[in-house]
Amino acid sequence: MAPFSPESLPLDVNVLHLFIAGALGMLLGLEREWSNKAAGIRTFTLTSLVGVAAATIGETVLLALGGVLVLVQGLLLGARGLLAEARGVTDDADVSEMGGSLALTTSTSLLVAYAVGVLVGSDYVLVGVVIAITSSFLLVLRRELHSFANQLSHQEVRGAAEFAIIAFVVYPLLPAGQYGPWNAIDPQLVWMLVIAVSAIGFANYAIMQRYGGRGMLITGFFGGLVNSTAVIGEIANRAKLNVGMLDLAVATILVADAAMAVRNLVIVVAFVPQSALSVGLPLGLIAVGGVLLTGYERNWREEFDIDLDSPFSSTNALTFGLLFLAVLVLTAGAQQMFGTAGFLVTSFLSGLLSSGTTTTTAVSLASTGQITPAVAARGVLAGTLASILVKIWLAIGINRQLLRPVVIRSAYLSILGLVGLLGVQVL
């Protein structure tokens, strides 16, 4: 059977483009019509049709005239907004909610509708469809997006801006290729992993801020993805003041360990999919085991609040990057001089500092061919087990009553991880 293409349809391609552009224009105008704006379905549909017609003919003058038409429409809408504000008439939501704005949302949406028509007429149908659907989604969620933005703190907005800089400004400037001792450093890969870890922390920080006070399970899990040390330190301190919260403290530590395993698994699967099976079973068993053991603890539904700082800042990103580079070079050197045993030892030691650093190091070395995916999986597991041990030390350092229950349950998780590793080797 021949593959599908617009040319295989009984319709002329240009006619098909007219139908597609008209449908996308109607989609964009639907929300504006529903919101009682001056420009609705008919205006948006006609604007998209003008764009596709101009692009189909291919006349530069006609394209320019279409753009001028859209700009004139925007000016008319702006003048209407000014008159409405001067007269005190604020029926238009763009004016009433934005304090006298020149109906910029509707004007810009008309420009988008025209651009979508031009793209479809120029055979960039998929690009036009994606832009139209995304724009329609933004229009529908207008109130939710404004509410979300207004609830953000200055620190969160600054963190988002800094994250955008390291993700979209710094990364493209980094050189490609392998450099440094033992050719272990790939600058773009190193920075991409820093971005990935920061993004995971940033996204789950937002989730925790929204649901953090509604239960230990949500707070412990998402808090563990953001900063498991902060979660454990907070709950262990509370348990020190209230003996009745010991079960809650143990459950929080377990679910934070589960979250850590999930985070490490996501990083490995995303960057070294060849290691998905090797690392998936042991880390999956640790994650599932942590959640199941949490269910056996009493009073784990009791709510508590944790005040976490924003998980991202440029200082934190640079610190993580430098630490990662140091561990990466050290681990690569140990691998070259002492083989697999040296890599596993350094992975375990670096896991005492940060299992995220160990995971990203293993991923980087596997991606550059320094180690095999199987060895990388064992290194990730070694770092994860080391991080579990650190949490034991942290918990009992704050509250000695946590020693026995935390050690026993952490031992269960460690055994599950080792069983998973043996299972992978048998398979």
Residue pairs with C-beta under 8 A, 6 or more apart in sequence:
2 8
6 13
6 16
6 125
7 13
9 16
14 56
14 121
17 52
17 56
17 120
17 121
17 123
17 125
18 49
18 52
18 53
20 52
20 120
20 125
20 128
20 129
21 48
21 49
21 51
21 52
21 116
21 117
21 120
21 121
21 128
22 45
22 48
22 49
22 52
24 48
24 113
24 116
24 117
24 120
24 128
24 129
24 132
25 44
25 45
25 46
25 47
25 48
25 49
25 113
25 116
25 117
26 41
26 44
26 45
27 132
27 133
27 136
28 44
28 48
28 109
28 112
28 113
28 116
28 132
28 135
28 136
28 139
29 39
29 40
29 41
29 42
29 43
29 44
29 45
29 113
30 41
30 136
31 136
31 139
31 140
32 39
32 40
32 41
32 44
32 106
32 109
32 139
33 40
33 41
35 93
36 91
36 92
36 93
37 92
37 93
37 94
37 103
37 106
38 77
38 80
38 92
38 103
38 106
39 73
39 77
39 106
39 109
39 110
43 73
43 110
44 109
44 110
44 113
47 69
47 70
47 73
47 110
47 113
47 114
47 117
48 113
48 114
48 116
48 117
48 120
49 117
50 66
50 69
50 114
50 117
51 66
51 113
51 114
51 115
51 116
51 117
51 118
51 119
51 120
51 121
52 117
52 118
52 120
52 121
53 62
53 117
53 121
54 62
54 63
54 65
54 66
54 117
54 118
54 121
55 63
55 117
55 118
55 119
55 120
55 121
55 122
56 121
63 118
66 114
66 118
67 114
69 114
70 110
70 111
70 114
71 111
73 107
73 110
74 103
74 107
74 108
74 110
74 111
77 102
77 103
77 106
77 107
78 102
78 103
78 104
78 107
80 92
80 103
81 92
81 94
81 95
81 100
81 101
81 102
81 103
82 100
82 102
84 90
84 91
84 92
84 95
85 95
85 100
90 96
92 103
94 101
94 103
94 104
94 105
94 106
95 101
95 103
97 146
98 104
105 139
105 142
109 135
109 139
112 131
112 132
112 135
113 132
115 128
115 131
116 128
116 131
116 132
117 128
119 125
119 127
119 128
119 131
120 128
138 145
152 160
153 310
155 309
155 310
156 310
158 310
158 313
159 202
159 310
159 311
159 312
159 313
160 202
160 312
162 312
162 313
162 314
162 317
163 195
163 198
163 199
163 202
163 312
163 317
165 314
166 191
166 194
166 195
166 198
166 314
166 317
167 195
167 199
170 191
171 188
171 191
171 192
171 195
174 187
174 188
174 191
175 187
175 188
176 186
176 187
176 188
177 186
177 187
178 184
178 185
178 186
178 368
179 185
179 186
179 187
180 329
181 329
181 332
181 333
182 329
182 332
182 333
182 336
182 370
183 368
183 370
184 328
184 329
184 331
184 332
184 333
184 364
184 365
184 368
184 370
185 325
185 328
185 329
186 364
186 367
186 368
189 364
189 367
189 368
190 321
190 324
190 325
190 328
190 364
191 321
192 271
193 267
193 271
193 324
193 360
193 363
193 364
194 317
194 320
194 321
194 324
194 360
196 267
196 270
196 271
196 360
197 267
197 320
197 356
197 360
198 311
198 312
198 316
198 317
198 320
200 225
200 263
200 266
200 267
201 225
201 226
201 227
201 311
201 312
202 311
202 312
204 222
204 225
204 226
204 311
205 226
205 308
205 310
205 311
205 312
207 222
208 218
208 219
208 222
208 223
208 226
208 306
208 308
211 218
211 219
211 222
212 218
212 219
212 222
212 223
212 305
212 306
213 219
213 303
213 304
213 305
214 303
215 301
215 303
216 248
216 251
216 252
216 255
216 300
216 301
216 302
216 303
216 304
217 251
217 255
217 294
217 300
217 301
219 231
219 252
219 304
219 306
220 231
220 235
220 251
220 252
220 254
220 255
220 256
220 259
220 294
221 255
221 256
221 258
221 259
222 259
223 230
223 231
223 256
223 259
223 306
223 308
224 231
224 255
224 256
224 257
224 258
224 259
224 260
224 263
225 259
225 260
225 262
225 263
226 308
226 311
227 308
227 311
228 256
228 257
228 259
228 260
228 387
228 391
229 391
229 394
230 306
230 308
231 252
231 256
231 306
232 252
232 253
232 256
232 391
232 394
232 395
233 394
233 398
234 304
234 306
234 307
235 245
235 248
235 249
235 252
235 253
235 304
235 306
236 249
236 394
236 395
236 398
236 399
236 402
237 398
237 399
238 245
238 248
238 249
238 304
239 245
239 246
239 248
239 249
239 399
239 401
239 402
240 398
240 399
243 401
244 299
245 299
245 302
246 399
246 401
246 402
246 405
247 297
247 298
247 299
247 300
248 297
248 299
248 300
248 302
248 304
249 395
249 399
249 402
250 297
250 402
250 405
250 406
250 409
251 294
251 297
251 300
253 391
253 395
253 402
253 406
253 409
253 410
254 290
254 291
254 293
254 294
254 297
254 409
254 413
255 290
255 291
255 294
256 391
257 286
257 290
257 387
257 388
257 391
257 410
257 413
258 286
258 287
258 288
258 289
258 290
258 291
258 294
259 287
259 290
260 355
260 384
260 387
261 283
261 284
261 286
261 287
261 290
261 384
262 283
262 287
263 356
264 279
264 283
264 355
264 356
264 359
264 380
264 383
264 384
265 279
265 280
265 283
265 284
265 287
267 356
267 359
267 360
267 363
268 275
268 276
268 279
268 283
268 359
268 362
268 363
268 376
268 377
268 380
269 275
269 276
269 279
269 280
271 363
271 367
272 362
272 363
272 366
272 367
272 373
272 376
274 366
274 373
275 366
275 373
275 374
275 376
275 377
275 380
277 424
277 427
278 373
278 374
278 376
278 377
278 378
278 424
279 376
279 377
279 380
279 381
281 420
281 421
281 423
281 424
282 377
282 381
282 416
282 417
282 418
282 419
282 420
282 421
282 423
282 424
283 380
283 381
283 384
283 417
283 420
284 420
285 416
285 417
285 419
285 420
286 384
286 413
286 416
286 417
286 420
289 412
289 413
289 416
290 413
293 409
293 412
293 413
294 300
320 354
320 356
320 357
323 353
323 354
323 357
324 357
324 360
324 361
327 346
327 350
327 353
327 357
327 358
327 361
328 361
328 364
328 365
330 346
330 350
331 343
331 346
331 347
331 350
331 361
331 362
331 365
331 379
332 365
332 370
334 342
334 343
334 345
334 346
335 342
335 343
335 365
335 370
335 371
338 345
340 371
340 375
340 378
343 365
343 371
343 375
343 379
344 378
344 379
344 382
347 358
347 361
347 362
347 378
347 379
347 380
347 382
347 383
347 386
348 382
348 383
348 385
348 386
349 386
350 357
350 358
350 361
350 383
350 386
351 357
351 358
351 382
351 383
351 384
351 385
351 386
351 387
351 390
352 386
352 387
352 389
352 390
354 387
355 383
355 384
355 386
355 387
357 383
358 379
358 380
358 382
358 383
358 384
358 386
358 387
359 380
359 383
359 384
361 379
362 371
362 376
362 377
362 379
362 380
362 383
363 376
365 371
365 376
366 372
366 373
366 375
366 376
371 379
377 421
377 424
378 421
381 417
381 421
384 417
385 414
385 417
388 410
388 413
388 414
389 410
391 406
391 410
392 406
392 407
392 410
395 402
395 406
396 402
396 403
396 406
396 407
